Amino acid sequence: MKIYEELVERGLIAQVTNEEEIREMVNNGKATFYIGFDCTADSLHVGHFMALCLMKRLQMAGNKPIALIGDGTTLIGDPSGRSDMRQMLDEAAIKHNAECFKRQMEKFIDFSDDKALMLYNSEWLKPLNYIELLREVGACFSVNNMLRAECYKQRMEKGLSFLEFNYMIMQSYDWYYMFQHYGCNMQFGGNDQWSNMLGGTELIRRKLGKDAHAMTITLLLNSEGKKMGKTANGAVWLDPNKTSPFEFYQYWRNVDDADVLKCIRMLTFLPLEQIDEMDKWEGSQLNQAKEILAYELTALGLGEQLDGIYISSDYGCRKPDERFLGALLDDQRLDPQKCLMIGNDLDTDIAGAKRMDLATLYLHTNITPGSQRPAKPGLTFGTPGIRHWEQEGSGLSSLLDHLPIRRS
């Protein structure tokens, strides 16, 4: 199965401008594509997760991603999906946020040897002269068509500022510029970006007489039609200092039964054959599916930001052994804020983690108090458990591949 067919099978594609052309390009590694990220916060969040995973999938298939840091468009603010105007950020805050984005993206995308590009649209947007811009591209945009765009229609009742009205022109200009200077022939984005993306294809067609292609990614919605990636405390971030590994893991571990298999299909890199088998699961098996989802996404989203992961698996302990954890952290000189412990008894272990004031996930099940086993770090106590999880296909072995573990 080629990459486009896999994207379809995973339910990731929402809308395309020309399916035949896009399929041919991405299946044969001919796409130089971009996804834009406006710097509205100092971390990426779960809402960006699917876009980053898509970039990774397409790069693995031989295509070239461009991660566009929207430090220029952030000065205006994207009205898409908003019921009110975004908070205006000063340039110092935007620059700081852009640096944070850069560090996080480098954990997903391989930027070595020109395999991908990271660009900043302030480099070409800020020098623009307004009159020259209007003369160059203004005639290519119909106000009537712009007002029919969903991203503007939903704002008309409460009011749409002229500042935000310019956003579609700025985003379209980004693609027009990168098409000419970087050969960017495709744009991907969330389904709420469709109108802005069509503005770019039309600008390139009218100004350059060439075709560019757009594809939107299915929004990650729960069974009630609400966007996933938020908790009562706000967004789920890809920064362990904003959303701890404990909280990140728990978010995915607690998704609804109706959503878990869809999330596994759309977000993980598990083989489709394995996921197809899991589609038959029901009842208590869905709890196992949630653990698989949580393991896989914690590894992918936070793996390189964690100091280590330690597994214990005798399945019998009902009280966390704090001496074991303390000895393990002391020996490894680990930051307890960045250590993920995995086991079996959730209620007991979460209580233990909170009692020890750890912002990490500590699931401990096999080192009983008073045990004569030496408190050595690593997988000494967990080898049987690892074999068990691999037999069950939980994805734990994939997690081990992502994280720096000392096997002692």
VOPAGU-2260 file (C-alpha; in pm, 1 decimal, decimal comma):
REM VOPAGU-2260
SITE   aa  ch    i         X         Y         Z
SITE  MET   A    0       0,0       0,0       0,0
SITE  LYS   A    1     136,8     341,2     -98,4
SITE  ILE   A    2     128,0     648,4     120,4
SITE  TYR   A    3    -181,5     815,9     -28,4
SITE  GLU   A    4    -385,7     498,3       4,2
SITE  GLU   A    5    -261,8     463,6     362,0
SITE  LEU   A    6    -373,0     818,9     442,7
SITE  VAL   A    7    -718,1     736,8     304,4
SITE  GLU   A    8    -731,2     410,5     500,3
SITE  ARG   A    9    -641,6     594,0     821,5
SITE  GLY   A   10    -919,4     846,6     763,6
SITE  LEU   A   11    -681,0    1142,1     749,5
SITE  ILE   A   12    -791,3    1308,6     424,2
SITE  ALA   A   13   -1088,2    1546,7     429,2
SITE  GLN   A   14   -1076,3    1749,3     104,8
SITE  VAL   A   15    -845,4    1764,1    -198,1
SITE  THR   A   16    -827,7    1990,4    -500,8
SITE  ASN   A   17    -724,0    1718,1    -748,5
SITE  GLU   A   18    -708,9    1368,1    -605,0
SITE  GLU   A   19    -545,0    1205,3    -907,4
SITE  GLU   A   20    -261,0    1459,8    -920,8
SITE  ILE   A   21    -205,8    1458,1    -545,7
SITE  ARG   A   22    -200,0    1078,4    -531,6
SITE  GLU   A   23      59,2    1062,1    -810,1
SITE  MET   A   24     279,8    1325,7    -647,4
SITE  VAL   A   25     287,2    1196,5    -291,2
SITE  ASN   A   26     311,0     829,6    -391,7
SITE  ASN   A   27     618,4     905,3    -601,0
SITE  GLY   A   28     793,5    1146,3    -365,1
SITE  LYS   A   29     731,4    1449,6    -587,3
SITE  ALA   A   30     556,9    1669,6    -331,7
SITE  THR   A   31     727,5    1966,4    -172,9
SITE  PHE   A   32     454,2    2059,2      68,8
SITE  TYR   A   33     405,6    2300,1     352,7
SITE  ILE   A   34     200,2    2328,8     667,4
SITE  GLY   A   35     186,3    2661,6     850,8
SITE  PHE   A   36     203,8    2709,5    1226,8
SITE  ASP   A   37     116,6    3050,4    1370,7
SITE  CYS   A   38     306,2    3132,1    1691,2
SITE  THR   A   39      12,8    3203,5    1921,5
SITE  ALA   A   40     161,0    3015,7    2222,9
SITE  ASP   A   41     500,1    2899,4    2349,1
SITE  SER   A   42     429,5    2534,6    2269,5
SITE  LEU   A   43     261,8    2320,6    2008,3
SITE  HIS   A   44     -39,9    2125,3    2130,7
SITE  VAL   A   45    -243,0    1816,3    2043,8
SITE  GLY   A   46    -423,5    2019,3    1778,8
SITE  HIS   A   47     -91,6    2033,8    1589,9
SITE  PHE   A   48     -13,1    1668,1    1657,3
SITE  MET   A   49    -191,6    1525,9    1355,0
SITE  ALA   A   50     -25,7    1779,4    1121,8
SITE  LEU   A   51     319,3    1689,8    1256,6
SITE  CYS   A   52     245,9    1318,6    1218,9
SITE  LEU   A   53     129,5    1377,2     860,8
SITE  MET   A   54     452,9    1560,8     782,0
SITE  LYS   A   55     648,3    1271,0     928,8
SITE  ARG   A   56     453,0    1010,3     728,7
SITE  LEU   A   57     497,4    1197,9     400,3
SITE  GLN   A   58     867,1    1258,1     463,3
SITE  MET   A   59     915,6     886,0     530,0
SITE  ALA   A   60     756,2     828,1     186,4
SITE  GLY   A   61    1018,1    1048,6      16,9
SITE  ASN   A   62     838,7    1383,2       3,8
SITE  LYS   A   63     988,5    1710,9     127,4
SITE  PRO   A   64     814,1    1900,8     408,6
SITE  ILE   A   65     834,5    2273,9     469,7
SITE  ALA   A   66     745,2    2374,1     823,8
SITE  LEU   A   67     636,4    2735,7     790,4
SITE  ILE   A   68     665,0    2928,5    1115,4
SITE  GLY   A   69     401,4    3200,6    1087,7
SITE  ASP   A   70     579,1    3470,0    1284,6
SITE  GLY   A   71     456,8    3721,2    1025,9
SITE  THR   A   72      92,5    3610,2     997,2
SITE  THR   A   73      71,8    3588,2    1379,0
SITE  LEU   A   74     100,4    3968,6    1378,9
SITE  ILE   A   75    -241,3    3970,8    1206,3
SITE  GLY   A   76    -421,4    3669,5    1354,5
SITE  ASP   A   77    -609,9    3389,2    1179,0
SITE  PRO   A   78    -989,5    3422,6    1219,0
SITE  SER   A   79   -1050,1    3057,9    1115,5
SITE  GLY   A   80   -1242,8    2864,5    1378,0
SITE  ARG   A   81   -1265,7    3168,6    1605,6
SITE  SER   A   82   -1571,3    3339,6    1749,4
SITE  ASP   A   83   -1366,1    3642,8    1853,7
SITE  MET   A   84   -1047,8    3823,5    1759,8
SITE  ARG   A   85    -721,7    3663,7    1870,0
SITE  GLN   A   86    -511,5    3835,3    2132,7
SITE  MET   A   87    -251,5    4060,5    1975,0
SITE  LEU   A   88     104,0    3953,7    2063,8
SITE  ASP   A   89     410,0    4176,2    2050,4
SITE  GLU   A   90     705,6    4079,5    1833,3
SITE  ALA   A   91     921,2    3969,6    2128,2
SITE  ALA   A   92     656,9    3717,6    2239,0
SITE  ILE   A   93     612,4    3592,1    1883,2
SITE  LYS   A   94     987,3    3544,6    1842,6
SITE  HIS   A   95    1004,0    3346,7    2168,2
SITE  ASN   A   96     710,6    3127,1    2061,8
SITE  ALA   A   97     872,6    3065,7    1723,3
SITE  GLU   A   98    1189,8    2938,2    1891,2
SITE  CYS   A   99     984,1    2702,8    2107,3
SITE  PHE   A  100     805,6    2568,7    1798,1
SITE  LYS   A  101    1137,5    2513,0    1622,9
SITE  ARG   A  102    1273,8    2295,8    1904,4
SITE  GLN   A  103     960,0    2084,3    1916,2
SITE  MET   A  104     931,4    2035,6    1539,7
SITE  GLU   A  105    1287,4    1909,0    1519,9
SITE  LYS   A  106    1176,3    1611,0    1727,8
SITE  PHE   A  107     926,9    1507,3    1457,8
SITE  ILE   A  108    1085,0    1613,6    1128,9
SITE  ASP   A  109    1431,9    1534,3     992,8
SITE  PHE   A  110    1576,0    1867,6     876,3
SITE  SER   A  111    1923,6    1730,6     797,8
SITE  ASP   A  112    2073,2    1726,4     447,3
SITE  ASP   A  113    1794,4    1942,0     298,8
SITE  LYS   A  114    1534,9    1668,6     369,1
SITE  ALA   A  115    1302,3    1937,7     503,7
SITE  LEU   A  116    1294,5    2314,8     541,2
SITE  MET   A  117    1191,4    2541,8     824,1
SITE  LEU   A  118    1097,9    2888,7     702,7
SITE  TYR   A  119     972,3    3207,1     870,0
SITE  ASN   A  120     716,4    3409,8     676,5
SITE  SER   A  121     816,6    3736,6     843,7
SITE  GLU   A  122    1119,8    3728,9     612,2
SITE  TRP   A  123     903,8    3812,9     309,4
SITE  LEU   A  124     586,0    3956,0     465,7
SITE  LYS   A  125     735,0    4231,9     679,5
SITE  PRO   A  126     930,9    4399,1     394,3
SITE  LEU   A  127     615,6    4422,1     179,8
SITE  ASN   A  128     494,0    4765,6      76,8
SITE  TYR   A  129     116,0    4778,5     113,6
SITE  ILE   A  130      48,2    4963,9    -211,3
SITE  GLU   A  131     280,2    4734,4    -407,1
SITE  LEU   A  132     113,9    4427,4    -251,0
SITE  LEU   A  133    -232,1    4551,6    -348,4
SITE  ARG   A  134    -118,0    4616,7    -703,4
SITE  GLU   A  135      52,5    4276,8    -728,4
SITE  VAL   A  136    -215,0    4046,5    -586,0
SITE  GLY   A  137    -523,0    4253,0    -489,3
SITE  ALA   A  138    -702,9    4200,5    -820,2
SITE  CYS   A  139    -672,6    3821,4    -776,7
SITE  PHE   A  140    -910,4    3813,8    -478,6
SITE  SER   A  141   -1287,5    3855,2    -506,0
SITE  VAL   A  142   -1441,1    4013,9    -196,6
SITE  ASN   A  143   -1766,2    3832,7    -276,9
SITE  ASN   A  144   -1589,6    3496,6    -270,8
SITE  MET   A  145   -1398,3    3585,9      44,2
SITE  LEU   A  146   -1719,3    3672,3     229,9
SITE  ARG   A  147   -1862,4    3332,3     132,7
SITE  ALA   A  148   -1563,4    3157,5     290,6
SITE  GLU   A  149   -1660,7    2966,0     604,1
SITE  CYS   A  150   -1375,9    3118,6     805,4
SITE  TYR   A  151   -1531,2    3464,2     752,8
SITE  LYS   A  152   -1901,9    3374,7     748,0
SITE  GLN   A  153   -1897,3    3250,5    1106,3
SITE  ARG   A  154   -1753,0    3584,0    1220,7
SITE  MET   A  155   -1985,0    3820,8    1036,3
SITE  GLU   A  156   -2252,8    3834,4    1306,3
SITE  LYS   A  157   -2012,5    3927,8    1587,1
SITE  GLY   A  158   -1788,0    4137,0    1366,8
SITE  LEU   A  159   -1482,0    4076,5    1153,1
SITE  SER   A  160   -1200,7    4331,8    1166,8
SITE  PHE   A  161   -1031,1    4451,3     849,8
SITE  LEU   A  162    -704,8    4333,1    1003,7
SITE  GLU   A  163    -828,5    3972,4    1012,0
SITE  PHE   A  164    -991,6    4008,7     671,1
SITE  ASN   A  165    -640,8    4039,5     528,3
SITE  TYR   A  166    -533,6    3702,3     667,3
SITE  MET   A  167    -642,0    3502,5     361,6
SITE  ILE   A  168    -435,6    3731,8     139,3
SITE  MET   A  169    -129,1    3689,0     361,0
SITE  GLN   A  170    -159,1    3309,9     372,5
SITE  SER   A  171    -212,0    3294,4      -2,9
SITE  TYR   A  172      91,9    3516,5     -55,4
SITE  ASP   A  173     300,8    3279,3     158,9
SITE  TRP   A  174     231,8    2993,5     -78,9
SITE  TYR   A  175     275,2    3212,9    -388,1
SITE  TYR   A  176     618,5    3316,8    -256,4
SITE  MET   A  177     729,9    2965,8    -161,9
SITE  PHE   A  178     605,8    2823,4    -492,1
SITE  GLN   A  179     842,0    3059,9    -673,0
SITE  HIS   A  180    1142,4    3038,8    -440,9
SITE  TYR   A  181    1127,2    2687,2    -293,4
SITE  GLY   A  182     924,6    2485,2    -545,9
SITE  CYS   A  183     643,9    2433,2    -293,7
SITE  ASN   A  184     372,8    2268,0    -502,3
SITE  MET   A  185     134,8    2151,8    -228,8
SITE  GLN   A  186     -21,0    2275,9      94,6
SITE  PHE   A  187    -172,8    2067,2     372,2
SITE  GLY   A  188    -369,9    2196,6     666,5
SITE  GLY   A  189    -669,3    2153,7     892,3
SITE  ASN   A  190   -1011,2    2129,4     734,5
SITE  ASP   A  191   -1095,5    2476,4     869,1
SITE  GLN   A  192    -819,3    2618,2     645,7
SITE  TRP   A  193    -980,9    2509,0     317,8
SITE  SER   A  194   -1089,8    2857,8     204,0
SITE  ASN   A  195    -747,0    3007,5     273,7
SITE  MET   A  196    -578,4    2724,3      85,0
SITE  LEU   A  197    -802,3    2769,9    -218,8
SITE  GLY   A  198    -704,4    3137,0    -215,1
SITE  GLY   A  199    -342,8    3027,1    -257,5
SITE  THR   A  200    -413,6    2787,6    -545,5
SITE  GLU   A  201    -609,2    3060,9    -725,1
SITE  LEU   A  202    -336,2    3323,1    -672,5
SITE  ILE   A  203     -68,8    3089,9    -812,4
SITE  ARG   A  204    -289,2    2998,8   -1110,2
SITE  ARG   A  205    -373,1    3359,9   -1194,9
SITE  LYS   A  206     -26,5    3507,0   -1141,1
SITE  LEU   A  207     196,0    3221,5   -1261,3
SITE  GLY   A  208     -35,2    3014,3   -1480,0
SITE  LYS   A  209      56,3    2697,1   -1289,4
SITE  ASP   A  210    -124,8    2443,1   -1076,4
SITE  ALA   A  211     -68,3    2395,2    -706,1
SITE  HIS   A  212    -259,7    2143,4    -497,6
SITE  ALA   A  213    -421,8    2151,4    -155,4
SITE  MET   A  214    -532,7    1881,8      83,9
SITE  THR   A  215    -699,3    1921,8     422,0
SITE  ILE   A  216    -659,1    1689,0     717,2
SITE  THR   A  217    -960,0    1552,5     898,8
SITE  LEU   A  218   -1013,2    1737,2    1226,0
SITE  LEU   A  219    -970,7    1520,4    1534,7
SITE  LEU   A  220   -1321,4    1514,4    1680,7
SITE  ASN   A  221   -1469,0    1296,1    1950,3
SITE  SER   A  222   -1790,1    1096,3    1912,3
SITE  GLU   A  223   -1988,5    1406,5    2015,4
SITE  GLY   A  224   -1837,2    1615,8    1735,6
SITE  LYS   A  225   -1616,7    1825,1    1965,2
SITE  LYS   A  226   -1248,4    1894,5    1900,0
SITE  MET   A  227   -1016,6    1666,7    2096,2
SITE  GLY   A  228    -703,9    1788,1    2270,2
SITE  LYS   A  229    -845,3    1989,4    2557,4
SITE  THR   A  230    -912,2    1916,6    2923,3
SITE  ALA   A  231   -1081,8    2110,0    3200,6
SITE  ASN   A  232    -743,3    2276,3    3256,5
SITE  GLY   A  233    -701,4    2382,0    2892,6
SITE  ALA   A  234    -501,1    2250,7    2597,2
SITE  VAL   A  235    -292,0    1932,1    2603,6
SITE  TRP   A  236      55,7    2061,0    2515,4
SITE  LEU   A  237     358,4    1889,2    2361,0
SITE  ASP   A  238     580,9    2046,2    2626,1
SITE  PRO   A  239     632,7    1836,5    2943,6
SITE  ASN   A  240     664,9    2157,9    3143,9
SITE  LYS   A  241     312,4    2263,6    3041,7
SITE  THR   A  242     145,3    1921,5    3024,1
SITE  SER   A  243     337,2    1665,5    3228,0
SITE  PRO   A  244     401,8    1314,8    3090,2
SITE  PHE   A  245     161,0    1198,5    3361,6
SITE  GLU   A  246    -117,1    1423,4    3230,1
SITE  PHE   A  247     -35,6    1355,4    2864,8
SITE  TYR   A  248     -49,9     978,5    2910,9
SITE  GLN   A  249    -368,0    1002,6    3116,8
SITE  TYR   A  250    -542,9    1215,3    2854,8
SITE  TRP   A  251    -510,3     939,6    2594,6
SITE  ARG   A  252    -563,5     660,0    2847,9
SITE  ASN   A  253    -903,9     811,3    2933,2
SITE  VAL   A  254   -1049,4     872,1    2585,9
SITE  ASP   A  255   -1401,3     738,5    2534,9
SITE  ASP   A  256   -1450,7     382,0    2416,0
SITE  ALA   A  257   -1610,7     519,2    2097,8
SITE  ASP   A  258   -1298,5     722,6    2012,9
SITE  VAL   A  259   -1001,2     501,5    2100,4
SITE  LEU   A  260    -975,2     294,7    1781,4
SITE  LYS   A  261   -1024,8     601,4    1561,9
SITE  CYS   A  262    -739,8     774,6    1747,5
SITE  ILE   A  263    -514,0     471,8    1708,3
SITE  ARG   A  264    -583,6     464,5    1334,7
SITE  MET   A  265    -534,5     837,2    1278,5
SITE  LEU   A  266    -249,1     918,7    1515,8
SITE  THR   A  267     -24,9     616,1    1565,2
SITE  PHE   A  268     222,2     452,9    1328,4
SITE  LEU   A  269     104,2     100,5    1411,3
SITE  PRO   A  270      53,5    -118,5    1100,7
SITE  LEU   A  271    -295,6    -101,9     953,9
SITE  GLU   A  272    -321,0    -480,7     964,7
SITE  GLN   A  273    -280,3    -471,7    1342,2
SITE  ILE   A  274    -534,2    -190,3    1375,6
SITE  ASP   A  275    -784,5    -377,8    1156,6
SITE  GLU   A  276    -766,1    -668,7    1400,4
SITE  MET   A  277    -820,5    -431,5    1691,3
SITE  ASP   A  278   -1139,1    -300,0    1526,2
SITE  LYS   A  279   -1301,8    -624,3    1643,0
SITE  TRP   A  280   -1218,8    -554,3    2007,6
SITE  GLU   A  281   -1491,3    -474,2    2255,4
SITE  GLY   A  282   -1555,4    -462,2    2628,3
SITE  SER   A  283   -1242,7    -493,7    2843,0
SITE  GLN   A  284   -1025,4    -515,2    2531,9
SITE  LEU   A  285   -1091,6    -146,3    2474,1
SITE  ASN   A  286    -901,9     -70,8    2796,1
SITE  GLN   A  287    -601,7    -245,5    2646,1
SITE  ALA   A  288    -651,4     -40,3    2329,0
SITE  LYS   A  289    -641,9     277,3    2538,8
SITE  GLU   A  290    -312,3     170,9    2695,0
SITE  ILE   A  291    -171,2     107,0    2348,0
SITE  LEU   A  292    -285,0     451,5    2235,6
SITE  ALA   A  293    -138,5     618,7    2543,6
SITE  TYR   A  294     195,3     434,9    2513,2
SITE  GLU   A  295     231,8     510,7    2142,8
SITE  LEU   A  296     143,4     879,1    2162,5
SITE  THR   A  297     347,1     946,2    2475,9
SITE  ALA   A  298     647,0     796,4    2298,5
SITE  LEU   A  299     582,8     995,4    1982,2
SITE  GLY   A  300     482,4    1323,6    2142,0
SITE  LEU   A  301     716,0    1340,8    2440,9
SITE  GLY   A  302     962,1    1055,4    2392,7
SITE  GLU   A  303    1274,7    1255,5    2320,1
SITE  GLN   A  304    1187,8    1502,6    2596,1
SITE  LEU   A  305    1183,7    1234,4    2867,9
SITE  ASP   A  306    1491,5    1120,9    3055,6
SITE  GLY   A  307    1387,6     757,7    3062,5
SITE  ILE   A  308    1121,6     497,8    3108,4
SITE  TYR   A  309    1122,4     209,9    3352,1
SITE  ILE   A  310     894,5     -91,1    3348,0
SITE  SER   A  311     785,1    -314,3    3632,4
SITE  SER   A  312     535,9    -591,0    3573,1
SITE  ASP   A  313     475,8    -862,7    3831,7
SITE  TYR   A  314     110,3    -752,7    3871,1
SITE  GLY   A  315      52,1    -786,6    4241,2
SITE  CYS   A  316     158,9    -477,4    4428,8
SITE  ARG   A  317    -113,1    -259,6    4580,7
SITE  LYS   A  318     113,7       1,3    4732,9
SITE  PRO   A  319     389,9     187,0    4545,6
SITE  ASP   A  320     736,7     118,5    4682,6
SITE  GLU   A  321     873,1     469,2    4722,9
SITE  ARG   A  322    1217,1     339,6    4823,2
SITE  PHE   A  323    1252,8     165,0    4487,4
SITE  LEU   A  324    1159,6     478,1    4292,8
SITE  GLY   A  325    1388,9     696,0    4505,0
SITE  ALA   A  326    1685,4     463,0    4457,8
SITE  LEU   A  327    1619,1     445,4    4085,5
SITE  LEU   A  328    1605,1     822,6    4039,4
SITE  ASP   A  329    1912,3     879,5    4257,5
SITE  ASP   A  330    2118,1     622,5    4073,1
SITE  GLN   A  331    2028,7     756,2    3728,3
SITE  ARG   A  332    2040,7    1123,6    3832,6
SITE  LEU   A  333    1710,3    1166,1    3655,8
SITE  ASP   A  334    1482,1    1463,7    3666,3
SITE  PRO   A  335    1168,1    1315,9    3825,1
SITE  GLN   A  336     960,9    1558,2    3616,8
SITE  LYS   A  337    1076,9    1374,9    3305,9
SITE  CYS   A  338    1058,1    1009,8    3403,5
SITE  LEU   A  339     776,1     785,2    3286,8
SITE  MET   A  340     703,5     475,5    3495,2
SITE  ILE   A  341     475,2     210,2    3349,7
SITE  GLY   A  342     296,9     -77,1    3519,4
SITE  ASN   A  343     -56,4    -197,0    3576,7
SITE  ASP   A  344    -258,8     -70,3    3876,5
SITE  LEU   A  345    -370,0     278,6    3774,7
SITE  ASP   A  346    -558,8     396,7    4082,4
SITE  THR   A  347    -289,2     291,8    4327,6
SITE  ASP   A  348      -4,8     422,6    4119,3
SITE  ILE   A  349    -156,8     759,3    4036,5
SITE  ALA   A  350    -215,4     814,3    4406,9
SITE  GLY   A  351     146,9     717,0    4471,0
SITE  ALA   A  352     275,0     955,2    4205,4
SITE  LYS   A  353      78,5    1244,1    4350,6
SITE  ARG   A  354     189,5    1159,8    4704,1
SITE  MET   A  355     552,5    1179,3    4593,2
SITE  ASP   A  356     478,3    1512,9    4421,8
SITE  LEU   A  357     578,7    1377,0    4081,6
SITE  ALA   A  358     440,2    1546,7    3774,3
SITE  THR   A  359     516,4    1224,4    3590,1
SITE  LEU   A  360     331,6     904,6    3524,8
SITE  TYR   A  361     434,8     644,7    3782,1
SITE  LEU   A  362     257,7     311,8    3734,4
SITE  HIS   A  363     424,7      64,9    3967,9
SITE  THR   A  364     303,7    -289,0    4019,6
SITE  ASN   A  365     571,6    -539,4    4104,1
SITE  ILE   A  366     820,4    -420,9    4366,9
SITE  THR   A  367     641,2    -496,4    4693,4
SITE  PRO   A  368     743,4    -324,9    5017,6
SITE  GLY   A  369    1010,6    -524,7    5195,1
SITE  SER   A  370    1113,2    -707,0    4877,4
SITE  GLN   A  371    1461,7    -858,6    4888,8
SITE  ARG   A  372    1519,1    -781,2    4523,2
SITE  PRO   A  373    1797,4    -526,2    4467,1
SITE  ALA   A  374    1671,8    -179,0    4379,3
SITE  LYS   A  375    1859,6    -149,7    4052,4
SITE  PRO   A  376    1736,7      77,0    3775,8
SITE  GLY   A  377    1632,8     -30,9    3434,0
SITE  LEU   A  378    1449,0    -337,9    3317,6
SITE  THR   A  379    1586,7    -587,0    3569,8
SITE  PHE   A  380    1242,2    -644,4    3718,5
SITE  GLY   A  381    1041,7    -605,5    3402,0
SITE  THR   A  382    1169,6    -855,5    3149,1
SITE  PRO   A  383     871,6   -1095,6    3183,9
SITE  GLY   A  384     637,5    -800,3    3153,2
SITE  ILE   A  385     798,3    -682,3    2833,7
SITE  ARG   A  386     750,7   -1023,8    2678,4
SITE  HIS   A  387     390,3   -1021,2    2793,5
SITE  TRP   A  388     316,4    -682,6    2641,3
SITE  GLU   A  389     480,4    -772,0    2313,1
SITE  GLN   A  390     267,8   -1085,6    2291,3
SITE  GLU   A  391     -41,3    -876,9    2354,1
SITE  GLY   A  392      63,6    -628,6    2084,9
SITE  SER   A  393      36,6    -332,0    2318,2
SITE  GLY   A  394     290,7    -115,1    2141,4
SITE  LEU   A  395     519,6    -107,0    2444,8
SITE  SER   A  396     813,7    -231,5    2238,7
SITE  SER   A  397     760,6      66,9    2009,1
SITE  LEU   A  398     774,4     293,5    2312,9
SITE  LEU   A  399    1101,9     134,8    2419,0
SITE  ASP   A  400    1247,9     207,2    2076,3
SITE  HIS   A  401    1173,1     578,8    2118,2
SITE  LEU   A  402    1312,3     633,8    2466,7
SITE  PRO   A  403    1665,9     625,9    2608,8
SITE  ILE   A  404    1658,9     326,5    2843,6
SITE  ARG   A  405    1940,3     171,9    3038,7
SITE  ARG   A  406    1884,1    -202,4    3037,8
SITE  SER   A  407    2055,5    -328,9    3350,8
